[in-house]
């Protein structure tokens, strides 16, 4: 009888504290975490995502920020897949261009549905409505304990990924990190303040409104908040012409900023709108909860102002989210703790990528300008963020790998960048790309039985290219091109460099695939990899197959150059095969990639060649 009772109690204990095994555990099912989980599972590793809400997508969906900022011309990897599924759902690209802030706007609930379908794949387990309670190192791996539906579970994994919205795990696991504004001496950025501080960007509690026409009654009208002050919002419709997005001349134009399909409106307005300063790094959990309640009230006041002071009573609060108050499950946090990584991406790297070599290790791309929100904090130092002009850029792999902690990867707004650069890397498509890169790195480490810091950077980049993800921010190199990977690889070696252009709200880097490459340009690009070609003379005339042959035979005398003509069409070289034809950058990319394969030469986290 005693043995039966003991066995029963032991069984109950096991049931109440279930044990899970995974290769990778991801805390946070936001944009970065979801993308990381999908990518790692597709690559064949066993992944678990632990997500506190019932949705996937984080800022994209659960925070209601469903107007995509940037990367319209660079639909990289999972971001491109997600956008295409949105287009399929709504009926094409034009159906998503409903508001003037973005080319891609959608209902948060639809975004969540699409991401959950994308994540419904083998080897990916998602624990929704789950809260981690303990995270600890166990040997070389990790043990994560979490609670879901009042039951306690433990997952053991080899690699842990922090994909939380504010870098929650960094202090818990003992990773070194930065927080708030960096000083000029810390970053070398001329734009940074003289003294560092812990000030983070304003956050926003979004609300989704819908146009219900001339409906009567009070359903969807908000109550006047206790501390309502209309002066907080009175300049919302009166933005003067300027760098940000020109002038806003009337209230309908203000509302149309975030107009979504199906006559809904995303209320995430920065100009006398619902941004709210919350100094969360210095608050306890209870204090943060109270201040977030105030942030909700501030947004409620903005909507009250729209409905009553401006007279838009046709706009009512939509039941977009599975919450009692119809607010999103989480606020839109624009900033997180930032890990101190293997490399530190600063404004100088983004402004002048070819003065450095970090771009050679790129794994995610972005084109949005440096955009910070500090209007609601008078103590924030004045920095003219919007006039820091940068081209489109890529994020180096070393920004995802903490310098002092193994088998731990960051995959959200918590990567190793300066506070200023975070104003560009925090946007949704970039974070989707960061997550995909984190998933690729983690899966590669598992498959190669290595720590993430030991993994071949080129192997990670090739896996991303196989998934049609961009490693270089070339807006004129499309993933549909059969030579997409070759041109991306050629750019990431620096053998052929792009041309960066700071341009409005969609910065650019051009590869110019159809431009002729001179002999001199090609030789100079190859020299760092192959110094033996130093004595070959290169002129300013276009490089021809005959000249390429001369280079290849000098570097690799055993290469069967005679086979190139037979391979010409199968390699999809669009130009005719003629030993004297001047070759384009696209053609050169194919020929050099196929004959010399410089991408096989390994680089370190700084992008420097690793000598054999």
C-alpha positions as CSV (number, residue, x, y, z in Angstrom):
1,X,0.0,0.0,0.0
2,X,2.8,2.4,0.9
3,X,4.6,1.6,-2.3
4,X,1.5,2.3,-4.3
5,X,1.0,5.7,-2.6
6,X,4.7,6.6,-3.1
7,X,4.5,5.6,-6.8
8,X,1.3,7.7,-7.2
9,X,2.8,10.7,-5.5
10,X,6.0,10.4,-7.6
11,X,3.8,10.2,-10.8
12,X,1.9,13.4,-9.7
13,X,5.2,15.2,-9.0
14,X,6.4,14.3,-12.5
15,X,3.1,15.5,-14.0
16,X,3.3,18.8,-12.1
17,X,6.9,19.4,-13.1
18,X,7.3,18.1,-16.7
19,X,10.8,17.8,-18.2
20,X,11.5,18.9,-21.8
21,X,14.5,18.5,-24.0
22,X,15.5,20.8,-26.8
23,X,18.5,21.9,-28.8
24,X,17.6,25.5,-28.5
25,X,15.2,27.4,-26.1
26,X,14.1,30.9,-27.0
27,X,12.6,33.2,-24.4
28,X,10.2,35.5,-26.2
29,X,8.0,34.9,-29.2
30,X,8.3,38.4,-30.6
31,X,9.6,39.4,-34.0
32,X,13.1,38.1,-33.3
33,X,12.2,35.1,-31.4
34,X,9.5,33.9,-33.8
35,X,11.9,34.3,-36.8
36,X,14.7,32.5,-34.9
37,X,12.5,29.6,-34.0
38,X,11.2,29.2,-37.5
39,X,14.6,29.3,-39.1
40,X,16.3,27.0,-36.5
41,X,13.5,24.4,-36.8
42,X,13.6,24.5,-40.6
43,X,17.3,23.7,-40.4
44,X,16.5,20.5,-38.4
45,X,17.1,21.4,-34.8
46,X,14.6,21.0,-32.0
47,X,13.4,24.3,-30.7
48,X,11.1,25.6,-28.0
49,X,9.8,29.2,-27.7
50,X,8.5,30.3,-24.3
51,X,6.1,33.2,-24.9
52,X,4.2,35.1,-22.2
53,X,1.2,36.0,-24.4
54,X,-1.1,34.0,-26.6
55,X,0.3,35.5,-29.8
56,X,3.5,35.5,-31.8
57,X,5.1,38.6,-33.3
58,X,5.8,40.9,-30.3
59,X,5.9,44.5,-31.6
60,X,4.5,43.4,-34.9
61,X,1.3,42.1,-33.4
62,X,1.1,41.8,-29.6
63,X,2.1,45.5,-29.3
64,X,0.0,46.6,-32.2
65,X,2.7,48.2,-34.3
66,X,1.4,46.8,-37.5
67,X,2.8,49.4,-39.9
68,X,6.2,48.1,-41.2
69,X,9.0,50.6,-41.0
70,X,11.6,50.1,-43.8
71,X,13.0,47.3,-46.0
72,X,10.4,47.8,-48.7
73,X,13.0,47.2,-51.4
74,X,14.7,44.4,-49.3
75,X,12.2,41.7,-48.6
76,X,14.8,39.6,-46.9
77,X,14.2,36.0,-45.9
78,X,11.4,35.5,-43.4
79,X,10.4,39.1,-43.6
80,X,9.8,38.7,-47.3
81,X,7.8,35.5,-46.7
82,X,5.6,37.2,-44.1
83,X,5.0,40.2,-46.4
84,X,4.0,37.9,-49.2
85,X,1.5,36.0,-47.0
86,X,0.0,39.4,-46.0
87,X,-0.3,40.3,-49.7
88,X,-2.0,36.9,-50.4
89,X,-4.4,37.4,-47.5
90,X,-5.4,41.0,-48.4
91,X,-5.2,40.8,-52.2
92,X,-1.9,42.3,-53.3
93,X,0.6,45.0,-52.4
94,X,-1.8,47.9,-53.0
95,X,-4.2,46.4,-50.5
96,X,-1.5,46.9,-47.8
97,X,-0.6,50.5,-48.7
98,X,-3.5,52.0,-46.7
99,X,-1.6,54.5,-44.6
100,X,1.1,56.9,-45.6
101,X,3.7,55.9,-43.0
102,X,4.4,52.5,-44.7
103,X,4.0,50.4,-47.8
104,X,2.9,47.5,-45.6
105,X,0.1,47.9,-43.0
106,X,-2.1,45.1,-41.6
107,X,-4.4,44.2,-38.8
108,X,-2.3,42.8,-35.8
109,X,-4.7,39.8,-35.4
110,X,-4.1,38.8,-39.0
111,X,-0.3,39.2,-38.5
112,X,-0.5,36.8,-35.5
113,X,-2.5,34.3,-37.5
114,X,0.0,34.3,-40.3
115,X,3.0,33.9,-38.0
116,X,1.4,31.1,-36.1
117,X,0.8,29.2,-39.4
118,X,4.4,29.9,-40.4
119,X,5.5,28.5,-37.1
120,X,3.4,25.4,-37.2
121,X,6.3,23.2,-38.4
122,X,8.0,20.0,-37.1
123,X,10.6,20.4,-34.4
124,X,9.2,23.8,-33.2
125,X,7.3,23.7,-29.9
126,X,5.7,26.9,-28.6
127,X,4.6,27.4,-25.0
128,X,2.1,30.2,-25.1
129,X,0.9,32.1,-21.9
130,X,4.1,30.8,-20.3
131,X,6.3,32.7,-17.9
132,X,9.9,31.7,-17.1
133,X,10.7,31.6,-13.4
134,X,14.2,30.4,-13.3
135,X,17.2,30.3,-15.8
136,X,20.4,28.7,-14.9
137,X,23.6,27.3,-16.5
138,X,23.8,23.5,-16.5
139,X,27.2,22.3,-17.7
140,X,27.7,23.9,-21.1
141,X,23.9,24.2,-21.6
142,X,20.9,25.8,-19.9
143,X,18.0,24.8,-17.8
144,X,14.9,27.0,-18.0
145,X,11.9,26.6,-15.7
146,X,8.6,28.1,-16.6
147,X,4.9,28.1,-15.5
148,X,2.1,27.5,-17.9
149,X,-1.6,27.0,-16.8
150,X,-0.4,26.7,-13.2
151,X,1.9,23.8,-14.1
152,X,5.7,24.0,-13.8
153,X,7.9,22.8,-16.6
154,X,11.6,22.6,-17.1
155,X,13.4,22.6,-20.5
156,X,17.1,21.6,-20.9
157,X,18.8,23.0,-24.0
158,X,22.2,23.5,-25.4
159,X,21.7,27.0,-26.5
160,X,19.6,29.8,-25.0
161,X,18.4,32.8,-27.0
162,X,17.2,36.0,-25.4
163,X,14.4,37.4,-27.7
164,X,12.7,39.4,-25.0
165,X,11.5,42.9,-25.8
166,X,13.9,44.7,-23.3
167,X,16.8,42.3,-23.0
168,X,15.4,40.7,-19.7
169,X,17.8,37.8,-19.6
170,X,21.1,39.7,-19.8
171,X,21.3,40.6,-16.1
172,X,19.8,37.2,-15.1
173,X,22.5,35.1,-16.9
174,X,25.4,37.4,-16.0
175,X,26.0,38.8,-19.5
176,X,27.6,42.2,-19.7
177,X,25.4,44.9,-21.3
178,X,25.0,48.6,-22.1
179,X,21.9,50.6,-21.2
180,X,20.7,54.0,-22.2
181,X,22.7,56.6,-24.0
182,X,26.4,55.9,-24.5
183,X,29.0,58.6,-24.0
184,X,31.1,60.0,-26.8
185,X,34.2,58.4,-25.2
186,X,32.5,55.0,-25.1
187,X,31.6,54.9,-28.8
188,X,33.7,57.4,-30.6
189,X,30.5,58.8,-32.1
190,X,30.7,62.6,-32.6
191,X,26.9,62.7,-32.2
192,X,26.8,61.0,-28.8
193,X,26.5,63.0,-25.5
194,X,29.6,63.8,-23.5
195,X,28.2,61.8,-20.5
196,X,26.5,58.5,-20.5
197,X,23.1,58.1,-18.9
198,X,20.4,55.4,-18.5
199,X,17.7,57.3,-20.5
200,X,15.8,55.0,-22.9
201,X,13.4,56.0,-25.7
202,X,9.8,56.8,-25.1
203,X,7.5,53.7,-25.4
204,X,3.9,53.7,-26.8
205,X,0.8,51.8,-25.8
206,X,-1.0,51.5,-29.1
207,X,-4.7,51.3,-29.6
208,X,-6.5,50.1,-32.8
209,X,-9.6,52.1,-33.8
210,X,-12.1,51.2,-36.5
211,X,-14.5,53.4,-38.5
212,X,-18.0,52.2,-37.6
213,X,-19.7,55.0,-39.6
214,X,-22.7,56.7,-38.0
215,X,-23.2,54.0,-35.3
216,X,-25.0,55.3,-32.2
217,X,-24.4,54.4,-28.6
218,X,-21.2,54.5,-26.5
219,X,-19.7,51.1,-27.5
220,X,-16.1,51.8,-28.4
221,X,-16.0,55.3,-27.0
222,X,-13.4,55.7,-24.2
223,X,-14.0,57.3,-20.9
224,X,-12.2,60.5,-20.0
225,X,-9.1,59.4,-18.0
226,X,-8.7,60.7,-14.5
227,X,-5.7,62.9,-15.3
228,X,-6.8,64.0,-18.8
229,X,-5.3,67.2,-20.1
230,X,-6.2,68.2,-23.7
231,X,-3.1,70.3,-23.9
232,X,-1.0,67.1,-24.2
233,X,-2.5,66.5,-27.6
234,X,-3.5,69.9,-29.0
235,X,-0.7,70.0,-31.6
236,X,-1.3,66.5,-32.9
237,X,-2.8,67.8,-36.2
238,X,-0.3,70.7,-36.7
239,X,3.1,69.3,-37.6
240,X,5.1,71.8,-39.5
241,X,7.1,70.9,-42.6
242,X,10.3,69.2,-41.6
243,X,12.7,66.2,-41.9
244,X,10.5,63.7,-40.2
245,X,7.7,63.2,-42.6
246,X,6.9,66.7,-44.0
247,X,3.9,68.6,-42.9
248,X,0.7,67.4,-41.4
249,X,-1.9,69.9,-42.3
250,X,-5.1,68.4,-40.9
251,X,-6.4,65.8,-38.5
252,X,-7.6,63.3,-41.1
253,X,-4.0,63.3,-42.5
254,X,-2.8,62.6,-39.0
255,X,-5.1,59.7,-38.6
256,X,-4.3,58.3,-42.0
257,X,-0.7,58.0,-40.9
258,X,-1.4,54.5,-39.6
259,X,-4.6,53.6,-41.5
260,X,-4.9,49.8,-41.7
261,X,-6.9,47.6,-44.0
262,X,-10.7,47.2,-43.2
263,X,-11.0,50.8,-42.1
264,X,-8.9,50.4,-39.0
265,X,-6.4,52.9,-37.6
266,X,-3.2,52.2,-35.6
267,X,-2.8,54.9,-33.0
268,X,1.0,55.2,-32.6
269,X,1.4,58.9,-33.2
270,X,4.7,60.6,-32.2
271,X,3.8,64.3,-32.5
272,X,1.6,65.3,-29.5
273,X,0.3,61.8,-29.6
274,X,0.6,58.8,-27.3
275,X,4.4,58.4,-26.8
276,X,5.1,58.0,-23.1
277,X,8.4,58.1,-21.1
278,X,8.9,55.3,-18.7
279,X,12.3,54.8,-17.1
280,X,11.9,51.1,-16.8
281,X,15.5,50.3,-16.0
282,X,15.2,51.9,-12.6
283,X,11.8,50.6,-11.7
284,X,10.8,47.5,-9.7
285,X,8.3,45.1,-11.4
286,X,5.5,46.6,-9.4
287,X,6.5,50.2,-10.3
288,X,6.7,49.3,-14.0
289,X,3.3,47.8,-13.9
290,X,1.9,51.0,-12.4
291,X,3.6,53.2,-14.9
292,X,2.4,51.0,-17.8
293,X,-1.1,51.6,-16.5
294,X,-0.4,55.3,-16.7
295,X,0.9,54.8,-20.3
296,X,-2.4,53.2,-21.2
297,X,-4.3,56.1,-19.6
298,X,-2.2,58.5,-21.7
299,X,-3.2,56.7,-24.9
300,X,-6.8,56.5,-23.7
301,X,-6.6,60.3,-23.3
302,X,-5.4,60.7,-26.8
303,X,-8.3,58.6,-28.1
304,X,-10.7,60.6,-26.0
305,X,-9.3,63.8,-27.5
306,X,-9.7,62.3,-31.0
307,X,-13.3,61.2,-30.4
308,X,-14.5,64.3,-28.4
309,X,-12.3,67.3,-29.0
310,X,-11.7,66.5,-32.7
311,X,-15.1,65.0,-33.3
312,X,-14.2,61.6,-34.8
313,X,-16.9,59.7,-32.9
314,X,-17.1,57.4,-35.9
315,X,-13.8,56.0,-34.8
316,X,-14.3,53.4,-32.0
317,X,-11.9,51.1,-30.2
318,X,-11.6,47.9,-32.1
319,X,-11.7,44.5,-30.5
320,X,-8.4,43.6,-32.0
321,X,-6.7,41.9,-29.1
322,X,-7.7,39.1,-26.7
323,X,-7.7,41.5,-23.8
324,X,-10.5,42.8,-21.6
325,X,-9.6,46.5,-22.1
326,X,-8.9,46.0,-25.9
327,X,-5.3,47.3,-25.4
328,X,-2.5,45.2,-26.9
329,X,-0.9,42.6,-24.6
330,X,2.4,44.5,-24.4
331,X,3.6,48.1,-24.9
332,X,5.8,49.0,-27.8
333,X,9.3,49.2,-26.2
334,X,11.7,50.9,-28.6
335,X,14.8,50.1,-26.6
336,X,16.3,47.3,-24.6
337,X,19.4,46.4,-22.6
338,X,22.1,45.8,-25.3
339,X,24.6,43.0,-24.9
340,X,28.3,43.7,-25.1
341,X,29.1,41.5,-28.1
342,X,32.0,40.2,-30.0
343,X,31.8,43.5,-32.0
344,X,30.1,46.8,-31.3
345,X,28.3,48.4,-34.2
346,X,28.4,52.2,-34.0
347,X,27.4,55.1,-36.2
348,X,30.8,55.3,-37.9
349,X,30.4,51.7,-39.1
350,X,26.9,52.4,-40.5
351,X,27.9,55.8,-42.1
352,X,31.1,54.5,-43.7
353,X,31.0,50.7,-43.9
354,X,33.9,50.4,-46.3
355,X,36.3,52.2,-44.0
356,X,35.9,49.1,-41.8
357,X,35.4,45.4,-42.4
358,X,32.4,44.6,-40.2
359,X,30.1,44.6,-43.3
360,X,31.9,41.4,-44.4
361,X,30.2,39.6,-41.5
362,X,26.6,40.9,-42.2
363,X,23.6,38.7,-41.4
364,X,20.7,41.2,-41.5
365,X,19.9,44.3,-43.4
366,X,18.1,47.6,-42.8
367,X,17.4,50.9,-44.6
368,X,15.4,52.9,-42.1
369,X,17.1,56.1,-40.8
370,X,18.2,56.6,-37.2
371,X,14.9,57.5,-35.5
372,X,14.7,58.1,-31.7
373,X,11.7,59.1,-29.6
374,X,12.6,61.4,-26.7
375,X,10.0,64.1,-26.8
376,X,8.3,63.1,-23.5
377,X,11.5,63.3,-21.5
378,X,12.8,66.8,-21.0
379,X,16.0,65.4,-19.4
380,X,17.1,63.6,-22.5
381,X,20.2,65.3,-24.1
382,X,19.4,67.1,-27.4
383,X,20.6,65.0,-30.3
384,X,19.6,65.7,-33.9
385,X,19.1,62.0,-34.6
386,X,17.1,62.4,-37.8
387,X,19.9,64.4,-39.4
388,X,22.5,61.6,-38.9
389,X,22.6,60.5,-42.5
390,X,23.4,56.9,-43.2
391,X,23.0,54.6,-46.2
392,X,21.3,51.2,-45.9
393,X,23.4,48.9,-43.8
394,X,23.9,45.4,-42.5
395,X,24.2,44.0,-38.9
396,X,27.4,42.0,-38.2
397,X,27.1,38.5,-36.8
398,X,29.3,39.5,-33.8
399,X,26.6,41.8,-32.6
400,X,24.4,38.8,-31.8
401,X,27.1,36.9,-29.8
402,X,27.9,38.1,-26.3
403,X,31.6,38.6,-25.7
404,X,31.7,36.9,-22.3
405,X,29.1,34.1,-22.3
406,X,29.0,30.9,-24.4
407,X,25.9,29.2,-25.9
408,X,23.9,32.4,-25.4
409,X,22.6,34.5,-28.3
410,X,20.6,37.7,-28.5
411,X,17.9,38.1,-31.1
412,X,15.9,41.3,-30.6
413,X,16.6,45.0,-29.8
414,X,19.2,43.7,-27.4
415,X,22.1,43.2,-29.9
416,X,25.5,44.9,-29.5
417,X,24.9,48.3,-31.1
418,X,25.3,51.8,-29.8
419,X,22.3,53.6,-28.4
420,X,22.2,55.8,-31.5
421,X,22.4,52.9,-34.0
422,X,19.6,51.2,-32.0
423,X,17.3,53.9,-33.5
424,X,17.7,52.1,-36.9
425,X,18.2,48.4,-35.9
426,X,15.1,48.3,-33.7
427,X,12.6,48.3,-36.6
428,X,10.4,45.3,-37.4
429,X,12.0,43.9,-40.6
430,X,15.5,44.3,-39.2
431,X,14.6,42.4,-36.0
432,X,13.0,39.7,-38.1
433,X,16.3,39.5,-39.9
434,X,18.3,39.5,-36.7
435,X,16.1,36.7,-35.4
436,X,16.6,34.6,-38.6
437,X,20.3,35.1,-38.3
438,X,20.2,34.1,-34.6
439,X,18.3,30.9,-35.5
440,X,20.8,30.1,-38.2
441,X,23.7,30.6,-35.9
442,X,22.2,28.5,-33.2
443,X,21.2,25.7,-35.6
444,X,24.6,25.7,-37.2
445,X,26.3,25.5,-33.8
446,X,24.1,22.5,-32.9
447,X,24.7,20.7,-36.2
448,X,28.5,21.3,-36.1
449,X,28.7,20.5,-32.3
450,X,30.3,23.9,-31.7
451,X,29.7,26.9,-29.6
452,X,28.2,29.8,-31.5
453,X,31.4,31.8,-31.1
454,X,33.3,29.0,-33.0
455,X,30.9,28.7,-35.9
456,X,32.1,29.7,-39.4
457,X,30.7,33.1,-40.3
458,X,30.7,32.2,-43.9
459,X,28.7,29.0,-43.2
460,X,26.0,31.1,-41.4
461,X,25.9,33.6,-44.3
462,X,25.6,30.8,-46.9
463,X,22.7,29.3,-44.9
464,X,20.9,32.6,-44.8
465,X,21.5,33.1,-48.6
466,X,20.0,29.7,-49.1
467,X,16.9,31.0,-47.3
468,X,16.8,34.1,-49.6
469,X,17.9,36.3,-46.7
470,X,20.1,39.3,-47.5
471,X,23.6,39.6,-46.0
472,X,24.4,42.8,-48.0
473,X,21.9,45.7,-48.2
474,X,21.8,45.9,-52.0
475,X,18.4,47.2,-53.1
476,X,19.0,46.3,-56.8
477,X,20.0,42.7,-56.2
478,X,16.7,40.8,-56.0
479,X,16.3,37.4,-54.4
480,X,14.5,36.2,-57.6
481,X,17.7,36.7,-59.6
482,X,19.4,33.3,-60.1
483,X,22.7,35.1,-59.3
484,X,21.4,36.6,-56.0
485,X,23.7,34.5,-53.8
486,X,26.8,35.1,-56.0
487,X,26.3,38.9,-56.0
488,X,25.6,38.9,-52.3
489,X,28.8,36.9,-51.6
490,X,30.8,39.1,-53.9
491,X,29.6,42.1,-51.9
492,X,30.3,40.5,-48.6
493,X,33.9,39.8,-49.6
494,X,34.4,43.4,-50.6
495,X,35.7,42.4,-54.0
496,X,33.0,44.4,-55.6
497,X,31.7,47.2,-53.3
498,X,28.3,48.9,-53.3
499,X,27.5,52.6,-53.4
500,X,25.7,53.9,-50.3
501,X,23.1,56.7,-50.5
502,X,21.4,58.4,-47.5
503,X,17.9,58.9,-49.0
504,X,14.8,60.2,-47.2
505,X,13.1,57.4,-45.2
506,X,14.5,54.5,-47.3
507,X,18.2,54.7,-47.4
508,X,20.0,52.8,-50.2
509,X,23.0,50.8,-51.2
510,X,23.4,50.1,-54.9
511,X,25.3,47.2,-56.4
512,X,24.6,48.1,-60.1
513,X,24.6,44.5,-61.5
514,X,24.7,45.7,-65.1
515,X,27.7,48.1,-64.8
516,X,30.9,47.1,-66.5
517,X,33.8,46.2,-64.1
518,X,37.2,47.5,-65.0
519,X,40.3,45.3,-64.9
520,X,41.8,47.6,-62.3
521,X,38.7,47.5,-60.1
522,X,38.6,43.7,-60.2
523,X,42.3,43.3,-59.5
524,X,42.2,45.7,-56.5
525,X,39.2,43.8,-55.1
526,X,40.9,40.5,-55.4
527,X,44.3,41.5,-54.1
528,X,43.5,41.2,-50.3
529,X,42.6,37.6,-51.0
530,X,45.1,36.7,-53.6
531,X,48.3,38.8,-53.3
532,X,50.0,36.6,-56.0
533,X,48.2,38.7,-58.7
534,X,50.1,41.8,-57.7
535,X,52.2,41.9,-60.9
536,X,49.2,41.4,-63.3
537,X,48.5,44.7,-64.9
538,X,44.9,45.9,-64.8
539,X,43.7,48.9,-66.9
540,X,40.6,51.0,-66.8
541,X,39.0,49.1,-69.6
542,X,36.3,46.5,-68.9
543,X,37.4,43.2,-67.6
544,X,36.9,40.4,-70.1
545,X,36.8,36.6,-69.8
546,X,40.3,36.6,-71.1
547,X,41.4,38.9,-68.3
548,X,39.5,36.8,-65.7
549,X,41.2,33.7,-67.1
550,X,44.6,35.3,-66.6
551,X,43.8,36.0,-62.9
552,X,42.3,32.6,-62.3
553,X,45.3,30.7,-63.8
554,X,47.7,32.8,-61.7
555,X,45.8,32.0,-58.5
556,X,44.9,28.4,-59.3
557,X,47.0,27.0,-62.2
558,X,45.1,23.7,-62.0
559,X,41.7,25.2,-62.6
560,X,40.2,23.8,-65.9
561,X,39.4,27.1,-67.5
562,X,38.3,25.3,-70.7
563,X,35.2,24.1,-68.8
564,X,33.9,27.6,-68.3
565,X,32.5,27.9,-71.8
566,X,30.5,24.7,-71.2
567,X,29.2,26.0,-67.9
568,X,28.4,29.5,-69.2
569,X,24.7,29.0,-69.8
570,X,24.1,26.7,-66.8
571,X,25.6,29.4,-64.6
572,X,23.0,31.8,-66.0
573,X,25.6,34.3,-67.2
574,X,23.3,36.5,-69.3
575,X,26.1,37.9,-71.5
576,X,27.3,36.1,-74.6
577,X,30.4,34.0,-74.2
578,X,33.2,35.9,-76.0
579,X,36.7,36.2,-74.6
580,X,36.7,39.9,-75.3
581,X,33.3,40.9,-74.1
582,X,33.4,43.4,-71.3
583,X,31.7,41.8,-68.2
584,X,29.1,43.3,-65.9
585,X,29.3,43.1,-62.1
586,X,26.6,40.4,-62.2
587,X,28.7,38.3,-64.7
588,X,32.0,38.9,-62.8
589,X,30.2,37.8,-59.5
590,X,29.2,34.5,-61.1
591,X,32.6,33.8,-62.7
592,X,34.7,34.7,-59.6
593,X,32.4,32.9,-57.2
594,X,32.4,29.7,-59.4
595,X,36.0,29.6,-60.3
596,X,37.8,31.0,-57.2
597,X,35.2,30.7,-54.5
598,X,36.7,33.5,-52.3
599,X,33.8,33.2,-49.9
600,X,35.4,29.9,-48.7
601,X,38.2,31.9,-47.1
602,X,37.1,32.4,-43.5
603,X,36.9,35.7,-41.7
604,X,36.8,36.5,-38.0
605,X,34.1,38.6,-36.2
606,X,35.8,41.8,-37.3
607,X,35.6,40.7,-40.9
608,X,39.4,40.2,-41.2
609,X,40.7,37.2,-43.2
610,X,41.8,34.3,-41.0
611,X,45.2,33.1,-42.1
612,X,45.5,29.4,-42.6
